[in-house]
């Protein structure tokens, strides 16, 4: 509404033109509200202005106060990098925020003990300085997370091998398979003989 009034004043147009052109600037819920105004309820642009402010002023977002930053704390499962990004987004919505208040609220909401202790070594930090210092702690934190994740991965053991592979291992421990030929089995002593049908002299002839 303020922007529309300013433009109309610069154009130097009258009240009638303002009433006719104002609906063109509306859309969505605003144009539906305008079309629902009772017939004859608008005698001039001042009536439109008062009705519009009464309808939509309560929907205007209230400006955030610096004290709201105390409620922006790091969550248990939130990394320092994500927390700083979320904190910076909140800072952009606060007008007149000083570095002393921002650094105090950020330190109060940190869960990273080493980073928080380092920030307490100085009374005031600028957000740019905090971002520069935070890089080292963020890198250390991310490396620690990767190492912890690798340790949690299960280790797989090879199944026990049987058969030929197991025997090969035993031969290897013994210096390799023996190549010495096995001796023939000993034959027992003969006690039964086939009787001869010829004399000895004829056998040797």
TORKOL-4160 file (C-alpha; in steps of 0.2 Angstrom, whole numbers, padded with zeros to 4 digits, m for minus):
205
<pt num="1" X="0000" Y="0000" Z="0000"/>
<pt num="2" X="0014" Y="0012" Z="0004"/>
<pt num="3" X="0023" Y="0009" Z="m0012"/>
<pt num="4" X="0007" Y="0011" Z="m0022"/>
<pt num="5" X="0003" Y="0028" Z="m0013"/>
<pt num="6" X="0021" Y="0034" Z="m0017"/>
<pt num="7" X="0020" Y="0030" Z="m0035"/>
<pt num="8" X="0002" Y="0038" Z="m0037"/>
<pt num="9" X="0009" Y="0054" Z="m0028"/>
<pt num="10" X="0023" Y="0055" Z="m0041"/>
<pt num="11" X="0011" Y="0053" Z="m0055"/>
<pt num="12" X="0000" Y="0066" Z="m0048"/>
<pt num="13" X="m0016" Y="0057" Z="m0052"/>
<pt num="14" X="m0033" Y="0060" Z="m0044"/>
<pt num="15" X="m0043" Y="0049" Z="m0032"/>
<pt num="16" X="m0054" Y="0041" Z="m0045"/>
<pt num="17" X="m0039" Y="0035" Z="m0055"/>
<pt num="18" X="m0031" Y="0028" Z="m0039"/>
<pt num="19" X="m0047" Y="0018" Z="m0035"/>
<pt num="20" X="m0048" Y="0011" Z="m0053"/>
<pt num="21" X="m0030" Y="0006" Z="m0054"/>
<pt num="22" X="m0027" Y="m0001" Z="m0037"/>
<pt num="23" X="m0036" Y="m0018" Z="m0040"/>
<pt num="24" X="m0023" Y="m0021" Z="m0054"/>
<pt num="25" X="m0009" Y="m0022" Z="m0042"/>
<pt num="26" X="m0018" Y="m0036" Z="m0031"/>
<pt num="27" X="m0017" Y="m0055" Z="m0033"/>
<pt num="28" X="m0022" Y="m0070" Z="m0024"/>
<pt num="29" X="m0031" Y="m0067" Z="m0007"/>
<pt num="30" X="m0029" Y="m0048" Z="m0009"/>
<pt num="31" X="m0040" Y="m0047" Z="m0025"/>
<pt num="32" X="m0052" Y="m0059" Z="m0018"/>
<pt num="33" X="m0054" Y="m0048" Z="m0003"/>
<pt num="34" X="m0056" Y="m0033" Z="m0014"/>
<pt num="35" X="m0070" Y="m0041" Z="m0024"/>
<pt num="36" X="m0079" Y="m0046" Z="m0008"/>
<pt num="37" X="m0081" Y="m0028" Z="m0002"/>
<pt num="38" X="m0099" Y="m0023" Z="m0001"/>
<pt num="39" X="m0106" Y="m0012" Z="m0015"/>
<pt num="40" X="m0106" Y="0006" Z="m0010"/>
<pt num="41" X="m0094" Y="0004" Z="0004"/>
<pt num="42" X="m0080" Y="0013" Z="m0005"/>
<pt num="43" X="m0083" Y="0032" Z="m0008"/>
<pt num="44" X="m0064" Y="0036" Z="m0011"/>
<pt num="45" X="m0047" Y="0029" Z="m0011"/>
<pt num="46" X="m0045" Y="0033" Z="0008"/>
<pt num="47" X="m0059" Y="0020" Z="0011"/>
<pt num="48" X="m0049" Y="0007" Z="0002"/>
<pt num="49" X="m0034" Y="0012" Z="0011"/>
<pt num="50" X="m0042" Y="0010" Z="0028"/>
<pt num="51" X="m0050" Y="m0006" Z="0024"/>
<pt num="52" X="m0034" Y="m0014" Z="0017"/>
<pt num="53" X="m0024" Y="m0009" Z="0032"/>
<pt num="54" X="m0037" Y="m0016" Z="0044"/>
<pt num="55" X="m0038" Y="m0033" Z="0034"/>
<pt num="56" X="m0019" Y="m0036" Z="0031"/>
<pt num="57" X="m0010" Y="m0027" Z="0045"/>
<pt num="58" X="m0011" Y="m0042" Z="0057"/>
<pt num="59" X="m0003" Y="m0053" Z="0044"/>
<pt num="60" X="0013" Y="m0042" Z="0043"/>
<pt num="61" X="0027" Y="m0052" Z="0051"/>
<pt num="62" X="0034" Y="m0044" Z="0066"/>
<pt num="63" X="0053" Y="m0039" Z="0066"/>
<pt num="64" X="0064" Y="m0051" Z="0076"/>
<pt num="65" X="0073" Y="m0044" Z="0091"/>
<pt num="66" X="0091" Y="m0048" Z="0094"/>
<pt num="67" X="0085" Y="m0058" Z="0110"/>
<pt num="68" X="0078" Y="m0071" Z="0098"/>
<pt num="69" X="0095" Y="m0077" Z="0094"/>
<pt num="70" X="0097" Y="m0085" Z="0111"/>
<pt num="71" X="0084" Y="m0097" Z="0105"/>
<pt num="72" X="0094" Y="m0102" Z="0090"/>
<pt num="73" X="0104" Y="m0117" Z="0098"/>
<pt num="74" X="0114" Y="m0131" Z="0090"/>
<pt num="75" X="0104" Y="m0147" Z="0089"/>
<pt num="76" X="0111" Y="m0164" Z="0095"/>
<pt num="77" X="0112" Y="m0171" Z="0078"/>
<pt num="78" X="0117" Y="m0155" Z="0069"/>
<pt num="79" X="0134" Y="m0152" Z="0063"/>
<pt num="80" X="0143" Y="m0136" Z="0067"/>
<pt num="81" X="0143" Y="m0131" Z="0048"/>
<pt num="82" X="0124" Y="m0132" Z="0047"/>
<pt num="83" X="0121" Y="m0123" Z="0064"/>
<pt num="84" X="0132" Y="m0108" Z="0058"/>
<pt num="85" X="0122" Y="m0107" Z="0042"/>
<pt num="86" X="0106" Y="m0107" Z="0051"/>
<pt num="87" X="0112" Y="m0094" Z="0064"/>
<pt num="88" X="0118" Y="m0083" Z="0049"/>
<pt num="89" X="0100" Y="m0084" Z="0041"/>
<pt num="90" X="0092" Y="m0079" Z="0058"/>
<pt num="91" X="0105" Y="m0064" Z="0059"/>
<pt num="92" X="0099" Y="m0057" Z="0042"/>
<pt num="93" X="0081" Y="m0055" Z="0049"/>
<pt num="94" X="0086" Y="m0044" Z="0063"/>
<pt num="95" X="0089" Y="m0026" Z="0061"/>
<pt num="96" X="0102" Y="m0017" Z="0071"/>
<pt num="97" X="0111" Y="m0032" Z="0076"/>
<pt num="98" X="0128" Y="m0029" Z="0084"/>
<pt num="99" X="0143" Y="m0040" Z="0083"/>
<pt num="100" X="0144" Y="m0042" Z="0102"/>
<pt num="101" X="0126" Y="m0048" Z="0103"/>
<pt num="102" X="0128" Y="m0060" Z="0088"/>
<pt num="103" X="0145" Y="m0068" Z="0095"/>
<pt num="104" X="0137" Y="m0069" Z="0113"/>
<pt num="105" X="0122" Y="m0078" Z="0106"/>
<pt num="106" X="0132" Y="m0089" Z="0094"/>
<pt num="107" X="0144" Y="m0095" Z="0108"/>
<pt num="108" X="0129" Y="m0098" Z="0120"/>
<pt num="109" X="0121" Y="m0110" Z="0107"/>
<pt num="110" X="0137" Y="m0120" Z="0102"/>
<pt num="111" X="0138" Y="m0138" Z="0106"/>
<pt num="112" X="0156" Y="m0140" Z="0100"/>
<pt num="113" X="0166" Y="m0138" Z="0116"/>
<pt num="114" X="0183" Y="m0133" Z="0109"/>
<pt num="115" X="0175" Y="m0120" Z="0097"/>
<pt num="116" X="0165" Y="m0113" Z="0111"/>
<pt num="117" X="0180" Y="m0112" Z="0123"/>
<pt num="118" X="0190" Y="m0103" Z="0109"/>
<pt num="119" X="0177" Y="m0090" Z="0106"/>
<pt num="120" X="0177" Y="m0086" Z="0125"/>
<pt num="121" X="0195" Y="m0080" Z="0123"/>
<pt num="122" X="0189" Y="m0063" Z="0116"/>
<pt num="123" X="0174" Y="m0053" Z="0122"/>
<pt num="124" X="0169" Y="m0048" Z="0104"/>
<pt num="125" X="0170" Y="m0056" Z="0087"/>
<pt num="126" X="0164" Y="m0051" Z="0071"/>
<pt num="127" X="0153" Y="m0064" Z="0061"/>
<pt num="128" X="0167" Y="m0063" Z="0047"/>
<pt num="129" X="0180" Y="m0068" Z="0060"/>
<pt num="130" X="0170" Y="m0082" Z="0067"/>
<pt num="131" X="0167" Y="m0089" Z="0050"/>
<pt num="132" X="0186" Y="m0089" Z="0047"/>
<pt num="133" X="0190" Y="m0097" Z="0064"/>
<pt num="134" X="0176" Y="m0110" Z="0062"/>
<pt num="135" X="0183" Y="m0118" Z="0046"/>
<pt num="136" X="0197" Y="m0127" Z="0056"/>
<pt num="137" X="0184" Y="m0134" Z="0069"/>
<pt num="138" X="0172" Y="m0139" Z="0055"/>
<pt num="139" X="0186" Y="m0148" Z="0046"/>
<pt num="140" X="0191" Y="m0157" Z="0062"/>
<pt num="141" X="0173" Y="m0162" Z="0066"/>
<pt num="142" X="0170" Y="m0168" Z="0048"/>
<pt num="143" X="0186" Y="m0179" Z="0048"/>
<pt num="144" X="0181" Y="m0186" Z="0065"/>
<pt num="145" X="0164" Y="m0191" Z="0058"/>
<pt num="146" X="0171" Y="m0200" Z="0044"/>
<pt num="147" X="0183" Y="m0210" Z="0055"/>
<pt num="148" X="0169" Y="m0215" Z="0067"/>
<pt num="149" X="0158" Y="m0220" Z="0052"/>
<pt num="150" X="0172" Y="m0231" Z="0045"/>
<pt num="151" X="0175" Y="m0239" Z="0063"/>
<pt num="152" X="0156" Y="m0244" Z="0063"/>
<pt num="153" X="0157" Y="m0254" Z="0047"/>
<pt num="154" X="0156" Y="m0273" Z="0050"/>
<pt num="155" X="0171" Y="m0283" Z="0046"/>
<pt num="156" X="0168" Y="m0298" Z="0035"/>
<pt num="157" X="0178" Y="m0315" Z="0039"/>
<pt num="158" X="0182" Y="m0327" Z="0025"/>
<pt num="159" X="0173" Y="m0344" Z="0027"/>
<pt num="160" X="0184" Y="m0358" Z="0032"/>
<pt num="161" X="0190" Y="m0368" Z="0017"/>
<pt num="162" X="0190" Y="m0387" Z="0016"/>
<pt num="163" X="0196" Y="m0400" Z="0004"/>
<pt num="164" X="0211" Y="m0398" Z="m0008"/>
<pt num="165" X="0214" Y="m0380" Z="m0002"/>
<pt num="166" X="0216" Y="m0385" Z="0016"/>
<pt num="167" X="0227" Y="m0399" Z="0012"/>
<pt num="168" X="0238" Y="m0388" Z="0001"/>
<pt num="169" X="0240" Y="m0377" Z="0016"/>
<pt num="170" X="0246" Y="m0391" Z="0027"/>
<pt num="171" X="0258" Y="m0397" Z="0014"/>
<pt num="172" X="0265" Y="m0379" Z="0013"/>
<pt num="173" X="0268" Y="m0379" Z="0031"/>
<pt num="174" X="0277" Y="m0395" Z="0030"/>
<pt num="175" X="0289" Y="m0389" Z="0017"/>
<pt num="176" X="0279" Y="m0396" Z="0002"/>
<pt num="177" X="0272" Y="m0412" Z="m0003"/>
<pt num="178" X="0284" Y="m0428" Z="m0002"/>
<pt num="179" X="0289" Y="m0435" Z="m0018"/>
<pt num="180" X="0297" Y="m0451" Z="m0011"/>
<pt num="181" X="0288" Y="m0466" Z="m0019"/>
<pt num="182" X="0279" Y="m0477" Z="m0007"/>
<pt num="183" X="0287" Y="m0495" Z="m0004"/>
<pt num="184" X="0277" Y="m0510" Z="m0010"/>
<pt num="185" X="0268" Y="m0519" Z="0004"/>
<pt num="186" X="0278" Y="m0534" Z="0011"/>
<pt num="187" X="0271" Y="m0551" Z="0006"/>
<pt num="188" X="0269" Y="m0564" Z="0019"/>
<pt num="189" X="0279" Y="m0581" Z="0019"/>
<pt num="190" X="0272" Y="m0594" Z="0007"/>
<pt num="191" X="0268" Y="m0611" Z="0016"/>
<pt num="192" X="0258" Y="m0620" Z="0002"/>
<pt num="193" X="0266" Y="m0626" Z="m0014"/>
<pt num="194" X="0260" Y="m0634" Z="m0029"/>
<pt num="195" X="0267" Y="m0652" Z="m0031"/>
<pt num="196" X="0278" Y="m0656" Z="m0045"/>
<pt num="197" X="0273" Y="m0669" Z="m0058"/>
<pt num="198" X="0290" Y="m0671" Z="m0065"/>
<pt num="199" X="0307" Y="m0675" Z="m0058"/>
<pt num="200" X="0319" Y="m0661" Z="m0054"/>
<pt num="201" X="0331" Y="m0666" Z="m0068"/>
<pt num="202" X="0318" Y="m0664" Z="m0081"/>
<pt num="203" X="0312" Y="m0647" Z="m0074"/>
<pt num="204" X="0329" Y="m0639" Z="m0077"/>
<pt num="205" X="0332" Y="m0647" Z="m0094"/>
